[in-house]
Amino acid sequence: MIRIRPAGERGHFDHGWLDSYHTFSFADYHDDEHVRFRSLRVMNEDRIAPGKGFGTHPHRDMEIVTYVLQGALEHRDSMGNGEVLRPGEFQRMSAGTGITHSEFNPSATEPVHLYQIWLFPERKGITPSYEQKRFPEAERLDRLRLVASPDAADGSLRIHQDARIYLGTLRPGVSIELPSATGRHGWLQVLRGTVSLNGTLLSAGDGAAVSDEASLALRVDSDAELLWFDLA
């Protein structure tokens, strides 16, 4: 079964400094039919204005993955990390027993466009930790590159959940099979461009929840970038 989550039906808030779309219930947006999918709890597409950002705030018991599509995002946290995240880089923060952090657009002229993703951890009370890695385009061009996994396979970030996250930058005409297995579930998030999943057209911002599909054929219709989540 494939259930589409159209981009235009997501929760949307424009705060001036922050333009945000919520695939799942988040903050002041609540939709009983879209609270989570398996361990996937948050899929937010954010655009932050120059010189603006989120002040210091707390998290706990959540795996937080951030990916920047355009611009730069400055991160600081209570573990002493201070990094700038740029396109092609992923950040993984395990909030565990509790952390505080801030996220800020350091540019005076350019907005930052990003996705922030939350997954429930395999258990509560994990020791907080942080990772940031760059995945060059050559490693994900016309293929899926593993960027996060529970065992840090193939140089991926380590997440504390039975989930694997893949990133692909795909050119028109490319066809690939998405990783799937009996008893597993999947979520496809289109970041840019248009693709067809088992014949269903998906555009930027669209998501697709997948369960009990014997095979998953993806065809690229225009230059596209996407995330594929292999979930328990």
Number of C-alpha atoms within 10 A of each C-alpha: 11 16 11 16 19 15 19 11 12 22 19 17 14 11 9 9 14 18 15 19 23 22 27 23 20 18 7 7 15 13 13 8 8 16 16 19 16 15 17 20 21 22 22 23 21 20 24 25 21 19 15 17 19 13 12 14 11 13 16 17 21 26 28 22 23 20 20 22 19 15 20 22 25 16 18 17 18 14 12 9 12 13 14 16 24 19 18 15 17 20 23 21 23 27 24 20 14 16 20 15 20 17 20 21 25 20 16 10 11 15 21 26 21 24 18 16 18 20 23 21 22 17 11 13 14 18 12 18 14 17 14 16 15 14 17 12 13 10 14 18 15 20 19 21 22 23 26 26 22 16 16 15 13 11 13 22 24 21 26 20 20 15 24 24 23 21 24 22 21 26 18 15 12 15 18 15 14 19 17 19 16 9 10 15 21 28 22 22 24 22 22 19 20 22 27 15 19 14 11 12 15 24 19 17 22 21 24 20 17 21 18 14 16 9 12 17 13 18 22 22 19 16 15 20 23 21 20 22 24 21 22 14
